[in-house]
Structures are given as structure tokens and as C-alpha cells.
Amino acid sequence: MYVLSTEVYNEGMKYTDAFYVATKFCMVQCDSEHSSLRVTAEIRYIKSVYGFIKTFIEKNSHTYIENGVNEQVRRLEKQQKTQ
């Protein structure tokens, strides 16, 4: 089993100092030819923010997280096809 934990902090935009995204990648070998990858991501708040700002942060963060995970899956599938 391999586990990779990351924390991504952003800067340069309003409210980016109020939160960060914690992501965990867990890869487990199922057998000699197959493995499983589980990705979890969580928005963690450093500062208190208003409800409508929190909704905005979460909506946009979830979109970027989903796009990033989907891109990683595409890369893994492409790598698998070349082997």
C-alpha cells in the first residue's frame, strides 16, 4: 500500500488565505496486474468565512479537485495502454 498526503495552499486571490485543500491518494495492489486507487480531498478552513463565501469556495474547489483527479485518471489509463 502506498499513501500520499498533500496540502495545497493558494495565494494571489481573495479568501485563498482562509482555506487549503488536503488530498490523500491511497494505492493498493490487488494482484499482479491490478491495483486500486482511492482519492479523498477535503477543504480545511484556517479562518472563519461567511456562509455565501464558503459556498463559493467549496463549489469552485470541488470543480478543480474533480478536474484534477479526472486528469490523473486519464494519465494513468494512457500509461497503462502503453505497457
Order of alpha helices (4+ residues) and beta strands (2+ residues): beta-beta-beta-alpha
